[in-house]
Every structure is written in structure tokens, then in C-alpha cells.
């Protein structure tokens, strides 16, 4: 009925196709999607919805169980606040408010969203256009057949994003393009830019100037790569990142830190903790 700023179909993505120029895509905060799926009895890889800054309003056309995880988002059924997991009857309406913390909420429905996969995944890839288009009002989401039993919880704690994101960073492969990169990264100060999206988390703050001149031939990129363009302001690549790039990658953020990057709001402070 309403989508809010952005609502996308996401699962755990389509890794393994970088040689074809296809990003991995998938939920930015995968632990939150996995949890939502478990609460409604789905396998971890089932497709659900990734909702940016709330505002989603759905109507159930069939009985189903729904769970909302991730950002601390008020959840209402027919105007009444409810805690996940939630059983919906035909005609019930589910609405998500604006999250008090975090950026993205994840909505899982028993049976999972069941659209035709592309390259083995239903994930929406905003860079390449692979997968379902972003949701629009009046879209109808087909559901699969439930295969498991919903799981109740006493307390469902929303994702907590600290005031300062302290990011472990493995140096390389192009840290040699910078003078004393570990010290410069450790002493630099950044905040998340409002120009960030699912492709990359752009940072405002300390400029990292390359010590070399000339061009770097395009080379492969991975999720979490910290690329330094000509203006010196780092970009941390997220799930919809390009598979190659021609600016130096000074390091790669540890995989365990990636989910919080998908929940970081503009203005969140970022610090790097270089390793290796």
C-alpha cells in the first residue's frame, strides 16, 4: 500500500558471479534478515524485504506470520503496536513507523517472498538492475509454502549502532600508494555521508592523498573494500558495489563489521583500526 523511502526484495545475495561483472547484492544486514526468517519458520536464505527508514504499509491477502528485525522500528497491525513475530489474518494491515535507531528494517513472511530468481537469487541489485524492481504501491508479493514453525522470543532487541563505528581494516592491496597508511588511517576522522547507498558508504572528513601519480589499471573489488578516489575521501563498498575499479584500495573492512555499515545513518562517526 505504501513503500516508504525504499523497500527492496532481498535474500542472502548471489555471490560467485564477479567474473561476469555481477555484484553479490543481498541484504546489507544479513544477521537481521536471518533472524527474521528464523522467527517465521523460514530457512535463512528465504527472500524478505529490506526497508529503508520505515514507512512500509502492507495488507495481507492470506494468513501468514511476519517478523520485523534490524532497525528499532515501531510495528503496528491495524493501528495497534505489536511485537514480532506477528500472525496476520486476511485483510490485516501491517505498518512500519520511523526507526528510532538504525537505518534498515527486515521483514520476513512465512513461506518467504517467491519471485523468479535471477542467477540463483531474488535479491534486488540497484547497480546492475538485476532482480526485482524496488517495490511500488499496489504491488502484490507472492509467497512460498511455509516449511517451518514460527519461533517466539521473549524480547527482540533492535540493532544497536554505536556513536562511533570502530572498523577493523586489513591493509592492502594498494596501501603502498600512501605514505604511512596505517598511521593516517588510525589518526583520520570521518563521518558517514548522506550520499551513501547500497553501492557504497561514502565518508566525509580526513582526505587520504595518494603519494603516487598516474593511473591504476582497473582491478577486482570485494565487499568491504575501502577505495580512495581522487578527492581523498574514502568509500567503503557495500553489497551492490561494482566488481572492478580504478582507484587504489587502501584496505578491506573485516566481514563481521559489514552488517553495522548497512545500519549506519548519515553523521555516524567512523574510525579505522588497521591490521596487517
C-alpha positions in Angstrom: 0.0 0.0 0.0 3.0 2.3 0.7 6.7 1.6 0.4 8.4 4.4 2.5 11.6 5.8 1.0 12.8 2.4 -0.3 11.6 -1.2 0.0 13.5 -4.0 -1.7 13.2 -7.7 -2.1 16.5 -9.2 -0.6 17.9 -12.5 0.3 21.5 -13.6 1.0 22.5 -12.5 -2.5 24.2 -14.0 -5.5 27.9 -14.4 -4.6 30.3 -16.0 -7.1 29.5 -14.0 -10.3 32.1 -11.3 -10.1 33.8 -12.7 -13.2 30.6 -11.9 -15.0 30.5 -8.3 -13.6 27.6 -9.1 -11.2 27.8 -7.8 -7.7 26.9 -10.1 -4.7 24.0 -7.9 -3.7 21.7 -9.3 -0.9 20.7 -7.9 2.5 23.2 -5.4 3.9 22.5 -6.6 7.4 22.4 -10.3 6.8 22.2 -11.3 10.5 18.9 -9.3 10.8 17.4 -11.0 7.8 18.5 -14.4 9.0 16.9 -13.7 12.4 13.6 -12.5 10.8 13.5 -15.7 8.7 14.0 -17.9 11.7 11.3 -16.2 13.7 8.7 -17.0 11.0 10.0 -20.6 10.4 11.8 -19.9 7.1 15.3 -21.1 6.1 17.9 -18.4 6.5 18.2 -17.9 2.7 14.5 -17.1 2.1 13.7 -13.8 0.5 12.2 -11.0 2.6 12.0 -7.2 2.4 14.7 -4.6 3.3 13.0 -1.4 4.3 14.9 1.9 4.5 13.7 4.3 7.3 10.3 2.6 7.7 7.1 3.8 6.1 6.2 0.4 4.7 2.4 -0.4 4.8 1.3 -3.9 3.7 -2.1 -5.7 3.6 -2.2 -9.5 4.0 -4.3 -11.3 1.4 -3.7 -14.6 3.2 -3.0 -15.8 6.7 0.7 -15.6 7.4 3.3 -14.9 10.1 5.5 -11.8 9.9 8.6 -10.7 11.8 10.4 -7.4 11.7 14.1 -7.1 12.8 17.0 -4.8 12.3 16.5 -1.1 13.0 14.4 -0.2 16.0 11.2 0.2 14.0 7.6 0.6 15.6 5.4 -2.1 14.1 1.6 -1.7 14.0 -1.1 -4.1 13.0 -4.4 -2.5 12.2 -3.1 0.6 14.1 -2.1 -1.3 17.3 1.6 -1.8 18.3 2.7 -5.4 18.1 5.9 -7.3 18.8 7.4 -9.9 16.4 6.6 -12.5 15.4 3.1 -11.5 14.4 0.2 -13.6 13.0 -1.8 -11.8 10.3 -5.2 -12.7 9.1 -6.5 -12.0 5.6 -7.2 -8.2 5.5 -4.9 -7.3 8.3 -2.6 -4.3 7.7 1.0 -4.1 8.8 2.7 -0.7 9.0 6.2 0.2 10.0 7.0 3.6 11.7 10.2 5.5 11.5 13.1 3.7 13.3 14.5 5.3 16.4 17.8 3.6 15.9 19.5 2.1 12.8 18.6 2.6 9.2 17.2 -0.6 7.7 14.4 -3.0 8.9 13.9 -6.5 7.6 10.5 -8.0 7.1 10.2 -11.8 6.8 6.9 -13.6 5.9 6.2 -17.3 6.4 7.0 -19.0 3.2 9.2 -16.2 2.0 8.8 -14.0 -1.0 8.6 -16.2 -4.0 9.5 -14.4 -7.2 11.5 -15.9 -10.1 15.2 -15.9 -9.1 17.9 -14.4 -11.4 21.3 -16.2 -11.1 20.0 -18.1 -8.2 18.8 -15.2 -6.1 15.8 -12.9 -5.7 18.0 -10.0 -4.4 17.4 -6.6 -5.9 20.7 -5.2 -7.3 20.4 -1.4 -7.6 23.7 -1.1 -9.5 23.1 -3.6 -12.3 19.3 -3.7 -12.3 19.3 -7.5 -11.8 16.4 -8.9 -9.6 13.0 -7.4 -8.8 12.4 -3.7 -9.2 12.0 -1.7 -5.9 8.6 -2.1 -4.5 5.8 0.3 -5.6 2.3 0.9 -4.2 -0.2 -1.8 -5.3 2.5 -4.4 -5.9 1.4 -8.0 -4.9 4.1 -10.2 -3.4 3.7 -13.9 -4.0 4.6 -16.1 -1.1 6.1 -19.6 -1.0 4.7 -22.5 1.0 5.7 -22.4 4.7 8.1 -25.2 5.6 8.8 -24.5 9.3 7.2 -23.5 12.6 7.4 -19.8 13.8 9.6 -19.3 16.8 8.6 -16.9 19.6 11.0 -14.8 21.6 10.6 -13.0 25.0 12.5 -9.9 23.8 13.5 -8.9 20.3 16.4 -6.4 20.7 16.9 -4.0 17.7 20.3 -3.5 16.2 22.4 -1.0 18.2 24.7 1.2 16.1 27.3 2.8 18.4 28.0 6.5 18.2 31.4 5.7 16.8 31.9 2.7 14.4 35.3 1.2 15.1 36.2 -0.8 12.0 38.9 -3.4 11.8 40.7 -3.0 8.5 43.1 -5.3 6.7 45.6 -3.2 4.8 46.1 -3.7 1.1 46.2 -4.4 -1.7 47.2 -0.8 -2.6 48.2 0.6 0.7 51.7 1.2 -0.8 50.2 4.1 -2.8 50.1 6.0 0.5 52.7 7.3 2.9 52.4 5.5 6.3 48.9 4.3 5.6 48.3 2.6 9.0 49.0 5.8 10.9 47.0 8.0 8.5 44.0 5.6 8.8 44.3 5.4 12.6 44.5 9.1 13.1 41.9 10.1 10.5 38.4 11.1 11.5 35.3 10.5 9.3 31.5 10.6 9.4 29.0 8.8 7.1 27.9 11.0 4.3 24.3 11.5 3.2 25.4 10.4 -0.3 25.8 6.8 0.9 23.7 4.0 -0.5 23.7 0.2 -1.1 26.6 0.6 -3.5 28.9 2.3 -1.0 29.2 4.1 2.3 30.8 7.5 1.4 32.8 9.2 4.1 33.3 12.9 4.9 36.4 14.0 6.8 40.1 13.4 6.5 41.3 13.3 2.9 43.8 10.5 2.2 46.1 11.8 -0.6 48.0 9.2 -2.7 51.7 9.5 -2.7 51.8 8.4 -6.4 50.8 10.0 -9.6 49.4 8.2 -12.7 46.6 5.8 -13.2 45.9 2.4 -11.7 44.5 -0.2 -14.1 41.0 -1.4 -13.1 41.2 -4.4 -10.8 38.7 -6.6 -8.8 36.8 -5.3 -5.8 35.3 -7.1 -2.9 32.6 -6.1 -0.4 34.2 -4.0 2.3 36.9 -2.6 0.1 37.9 0.9 1.1 38.6 2.8 -2.2 40.2 6.2 -2.2 39.2 8.4 -5.2 41.0 11.5 -6.3 39.3 13.7 -3.7 40.9 11.5 -1.0 37.5 10.8 0.8 37.2 7.0 1.3 34.3 4.9 0.0 33.5 1.6 1.7 31.9 -0.7 -0.9 28.7 -2.5 0.2 26.7 -5.3 -1.4 25.8 -3.6 -4.7 29.4 -2.5 -5.4 30.9 -2.6 -8.9 33.1 -5.7 -9.4 36.1 -3.6 -10.7 37.5 -0.2 -10.0 40.4 2.0 -11.0 41.2 3.9 -7.7 43.5 2.4 -5.1 42.0 0.2 -2.4 43.9 1.1 0.8 42.3 -1.8 2.8 39.3 -4.0 3.4 36.9 -3.8 6.3 36.5 -7.1 8.3 33.5 -9.1 7.2 32.0 -9.1 10.8 31.8 -5.3 10.7 29.8 -5.1 7.4 26.2 -5.5 8.9 26.6 -2.4 11.1 27.7 -0.4 8.0 24.2 -1.1 6.5 22.6 0.4 9.6 24.8 3.5 9.9 23.0 6.7 9.5 24.5 9.9 7.9 26.6 11.7 10.5 27.7 8.5 12.3 31.4 8.7 13.2 33.8 6.2 11.7 37.3 5.2 12.8 39.6 2.6 11.2 41.7 0.1 13.1 44.3 -1.0 10.6 45.7 -4.6 10.9 48.3 -6.5 9.0 
